[in-house]
Amino acid sequence: MVVRTVVTSGTATLIATLFALGFALLLANTNWRGKEMLRVIVQALYGLPPVVVGVVVYLALSKDGVLSDLNWLFTIEGMIFAQTLLIFPLILGVAWGALERVSEDKRDVFRVMNVKKPTRIMLEMYCARRGIVNAVLLGFGRAIAEVGAVLMVGGNIAGKTRVLTTSVVLETSIGEMDAALQLGGILLVLSLLIALSIQLLQKIHLFGGGDFGEESRDVVSYEAFNHKLKNLNVQKDDVNILESFSIELSQGEIIALMGESGSGKSTLLRRICGLEGNDLGIGQDVAYVAQQPTLVMDTVAMELQLPAMVHNQLPNAGKELASICGLEQKGKQRNSTLSGGEKQRLAFLRALAMNRKILILDEFTSELDGLSIEKIEQEVLDFKQRGGCVLFATHNVMQAERLATRTIYIHQGKEVGSESEVAQKIKSGNWIG
């Protein structure tokens, strides 16, 4: 009976989870009219009465029902079918919410890294795994405790369809309260053990571990390239954030992008990376560090392993990369416990590990101390010497003077000349933020 209970509820949970996750991934990554109405319907079905499911499934499986050919009435298969229908909305709704809480910033990281779709789906599920595990636990808990539907569809046949919950009901109905309590205790212990096992799945690191990769960096020299990007536009809420902006990215250049806050610097960088509007055809050449660094894995070592995990041709050189910015002793430290400056350094190192021709950096040293800035700027200069191109947005005039081979000024989404009033104020240091 115990085995039958686990098989019935476990199989129903597994089937419901597989279908629910597929739909949840689709719903979390698409926008269409009526989506919110569907969410309300799914949430309303959280409280779907088991007896209603039991009646519907009974009628469908009965002699005159649409599924009568299956011969599932009063069988384990019919009970699994009923429980699957009962818990599907619950798992779908909770998993859908968890996947939607995977931030758009994390999805941007996967896009710029050109992660293949199957791997990206797995990474999104990994980021949302706590919510997904909760969805599975809720579904399994409801399935294993359910009585009405399995009693109606299974018939509570001894040795065939009788499970722990229906046995408790039977023993109670004939006044055998001690037996009912014993069976209830077994059911409770069984539920706790299975719930604990499912919770432990969260601890498994499916994408790397806590140790740095020992391989050497592939410090390549890049062949000559020249990308001319013309008439870049971004419009949001009928407002032109970026208007007919053209820029040229060439081998061995460091370009500083300067402008007041809100001038369109970050939008331009995101547009070049393909995060605003269509792909410009240079996605395979670009690595990007956002102004607010976004980390997607659990630990420092896992974050630096990510490029090699999603692109097999890249070396797993986490230890060497970590030593650049003093993170070599923090491999097993959780990213959530890092300081803002440590997160910024780690995001830069992850971009460096991608071995792309073009580095797009948005205020990449804004939270760093002087020594860390010096080390990272040296990496930028070394990258230029290898033939790479760096485009970085900054408010730091001195940094632009130290690094840039040329400077572009932007104001209200358009390029302005170096002799313009805006450029002169920026260069004078009067506008610093």
N, C-alpha and C positions, 0 to 999 in steps of 0.2 A: 504493500500500500504506500509506503514511504517512497519507494522508487517510482511508483506510478504517479504520485503527486509531483515529484521533481521533474519527471519526464514531461508530464502534461503542461505544467506551468512554465518550466524552463524552455520547452520547445515553442510554446506560444509567445513567450517573451523574445526569444531569438528571432522568430519570423516577424513579429511586430516591429522589432528594432531595426531589422534590415530594411524593411519597407519604409519605416518612419524616417530613418536617417537619409535615405535616398530623396524622399520628398522634402525633408528639412533642408538639405543642402541646396536643392533647387530653389526653394522659397527664400532662403537666406541670401542668395546671390542674384535674385532677379527682382525687378520692380514692375508692377502692372496694376492696372485699375482693378479694384475688387480684392486686393491682397489683404487689406485690413478687415474686410468683412469675413474673409475666410478665416482669419485669425480668431475673430469673435466666435465663429461657428465651432472651430476646433476647441477653443477654451470651454465653450458651453458643453461640449461632449465629454469633458473631463468627468462630469457627474452622470454619465450614461447609466441608467439603471440596469443591473445585471439581468433582471427578469425580462426586461424588454428585449435585450439581446438574445436571451434564451428563447423567447417566443418566436422571434424572427428566424433564428437559426433552426429551431424545431420545425417551423413551417416550411423552410427552404429545403430541409433534408427529409421531410416526411414523404410518404408514398406519392402524393400529388404535388410535391414541391419542385421548384426549378432545379434543385440539386439532388433529386432523388436517386439519380443514376450512380452517385458516389457511394451509396449504401453506408453513410457515416452516422446515421442515427443510432444512438446507444452504443457508440464506440469511442475509443480514446481520440481518434482523429476528429470526430465531431466536437468533442470537448475542447480540443486544441483550437479548432476553428472558432468556436464561440469566445474563448478567452482572448484569442488574437484580435478579434473585432472589438472586444471590450477595452483592451489596453492600448490599442493603436493610437487613438486620439491623444491620450495622455503622454505617451512617449514622443509623438510627433510635436506636440505643442511645446513641451519643455526643451527638447533638443533643438527645435527651431529657434527658440529664444536664446539658447546658449550659443548657437552658431552665429546669430545676428550680433551677439555681443563680442565676437571676434572683431576687433576694431578695424576700421577701414585703413588705418595706418599700417597694421600688420599685413593686410591684403596688398597694400602698396609695396611693402618689402618683397613679397612673393612675386609681384608683377615685374618689378625692376630686376629681380634676380632671374627672370625668365624661367621660373619653376614650371615644369610640365604639369598639365592639368591633373593627372592622377596623383602625383606627389603633392600638388597644392591642396587637393581635397583632403589628403591624409594629414597635411600640416594644419589645415583649418580645424579638422576634427581633433587633432592633438591639442591645439590651443584651447578648444572648447570641451576638452575631455571631462572636466569636473561636472559641467552641466549635463553632458551626455550620460555620464555614469549615474547622476541623480535621476535622469529620465528613466534609465533602465531599472534602477532600484524601485522607483515609484510604480513602474509598470509591473515588475515582478511581484512586488508586495501586494498589488491589487489582484493579480492573477492567482497567487497561491492562497489568498484569503477568500477568494470568491466562492459562493455557494450556489446562488440561484440559477445561473446559466448552465453550469456543469451538471447540476441536479436534474434540470429539465431535459438537457440534450443527452446526457450520459445515462440517466436512469438509475444511478447508484447501484449497479449490479455487482454483487459480491464477487471478488476475484477477477473482475473485468473492467469496470468503470468506477468502482468505489475508490475515493481518495480521502485524505485526512479530513478535509472540511465536511464532506458529506457524511463521513463516519461520525464526526462529532454531532452533527444534526440528528443522525439516526439514534445514537446512544442517548442523547438528551430526550428524544421523543419517547423512548421506552423507559425513562427514569434511571438509567445507568449513569449517574452523574460522575462517579469516580472514574469510570472508563472515559467519559467525555473529557474530563479534566486532564487525564493522562495523555490522551490524543492531542488535546490543545497544547499541552506542554511540549510534546514532540514537534508539533507544527511550529511553535514559537522558536524553539532551538534551531530547527531546520532553517527557518527564515533568517535568523541571526547569522548562522554560519554562511549561508549563501550570500547574504548582504555584505558580510565582511570580506568574502572572497572577491566580490565584484568591486568593492572599494579598493582592494589591494591592486587592482588593475591600473589605478591612477599612478601608482608608484613606478610602473615599468617605463623606462626611457626607450621609446621606440626609435628615437632619432639621436643616437649617440649617447655618450656617458659623461662621467665627470672628469675624465682625464684628457689632457691636451694631445692632439696629434703630433707625432714626432718627425714628420717629414719636413724636408727643407722647402723654403719658399721658391717658387718658380719666378725669379726676377728676370722677366723677359724684356727685350728691347722691341719696341713697336715699329712696324713699318710705316712709311709716310702715309698720311691720310688727311683729308680735308672735307669737312661736312659744312655745306652752306644751307642754313635753315632760314627760309624766307617767309614773310607774312604770317607770323605766328599770332593767333588770336585766341583769347579766352573771354567768354561772356558768361556772367552769372546774374540771374534775376534781372535781365535786361540792362545790366551795367557792364561796360567794357573794362575788364580788369587788365587785359593785355591787347594791344591794338597794333596790327601790322608790324610786329617786331621781327627784325632780321638779325641773325648772328652767324658768325663763321667760327668753327672749331677745327683747329689744325694741330698737327704734330708739334710737340715741344713748346706748348704755350701754357701760360698761367694767366687766366683772365679774371680780373676782379669785377664784380657787379655791385655797384653802389647806388644807393638811393634812400630817401627817407622811408620810414615805416609806412607800409600801405602803398608803396609805389609800384608793386608788382614783381618784386625780386623773386620771392618764393614761387609765385605762380609761373613765372618764366622758367624757373628750374624744373618745376613739375611738368610743365608743358614739354620741355625737351626730353624728359624721361618717359613721356607717354602717359603720364598720370592725369593729365587734363587734355581731353580731346583724343584724336586718333594718333596711332603710332607714327612717328616720323621716319621710321626705317633704320634707326641707329640703336635700337633697344639692346642688341647684342653687344654693343660697345660701351654701354654706360653702367657705372656704379654710382649709387646715390646715398647721401647722408642727409636726412631731414633736419630741420632746425630743432625740432623736439625729437631726440633720438628714440627710435622704436626698436625694442628688442623682442624677439618672438619665441625664444627657447627658454629653458629653465635655468641653466647655469652658464657661466662664462665660457667654459670649455665647449659646451654644446653650441653656443652661439658662433664660436669660431670654427666649429666643425661643419656648420650648416652649408657653406658654399661647396665644400667637397662632397657633402652628402647629396646635394641636388644636381651637381655637375661632376660626374665621375672623373673627368680629365683634370680637375683641379687638385693640387696637393693638399693634404690635411696637415697644415703647418701651424696649428694653433699655438704650440709652445713658442716657436720663434716669433710669431706675430704678437703674442701676449707680452713678450719681453721688451718689445718696442716701447710700450706704455706702462710698464711696471705692473702688469696684471698676472705675471707668471705664478704667483702664489694663490691666486683666486679661482683656480679652475673649477672647484666644486661649489663655489659660492653662488647662491641663487641670485639671478638678475634683479629680482624685486628688492633685494637688500643693498644694491649698489647705490652710490651717491650719483647725483646728476652728472658730475664730471666723469665718473667712471663709466657711466652709460654712454656718454658722448665719445669717449675714447674707444669703447668696445664697438660702437656702431661704425666708427671710422675704420677700425681694424677689419671688421667684417666686409666693408666695402673694398678695402685694399686686397683682401683675400680673393676677390672675384677676378683679379687680373684683367680688368677691362681697360680699354684704351683711354676712356674719358671718365674723370672723376667729377661728379656734380656735388658740391658741398654747400650747405646752407647754414651759415653762422656756426661753422664746425668747431670753433674753439671758444665759444661764448661763455662756457662755464668752467674753463680750465685755468689752472695756475700757470705761472710763467714757465716752469720747467717742462710741463706737459705740452704747452704750446710750442716750445722750442723743438721738442722731439717730433711732434706731428708736422710742424712746418718743414723740418728737415726731410721727412718722408715725402712731403709734397714736392719739394725741390728735387729729390732723387727720382721721383716718378716722372717729372718733367725731363730730367736728363736721359731717362730711358725712352723718351719719345712720346710720353703720354701727354694728354691735354687735361688741364684742370680749370673748371669754371666754378668760382666760389662767390657767394654773396656775403658781404660783410659791411658793418658800420665802422670798422676799425681802420682808420686812414693809415696808421702806421703799418698795420699788417698788409694792407694793399701795396704800400710802397716797398715793403720787404720782399713780397712774393711776386707781384704781378708783372708780366711783360707788357700788358696793356690793361686799361680800365675802361669799362663801359658804364655810363651813367643812365639811370632810368627814372622817369618821373611820370606819374599817372599812366603807367602802362606803355609809355613810349620812350624810345631812346632820345637823350638830349646830348648836345655837344659838350665837350670838356670846358668850353669857355662860357657856357650858359650860367645864369645866376644860381640855379640849383647846384650845378657841379662845383661852382666856386665856394658856395656855402659848405658843401660836403668836405671839400678839400681843406677848407680853413678850420674844420673841426667844430663849427658852430652847430651843425646838425649831427648829433651823435647817436640818436635813437629814433 
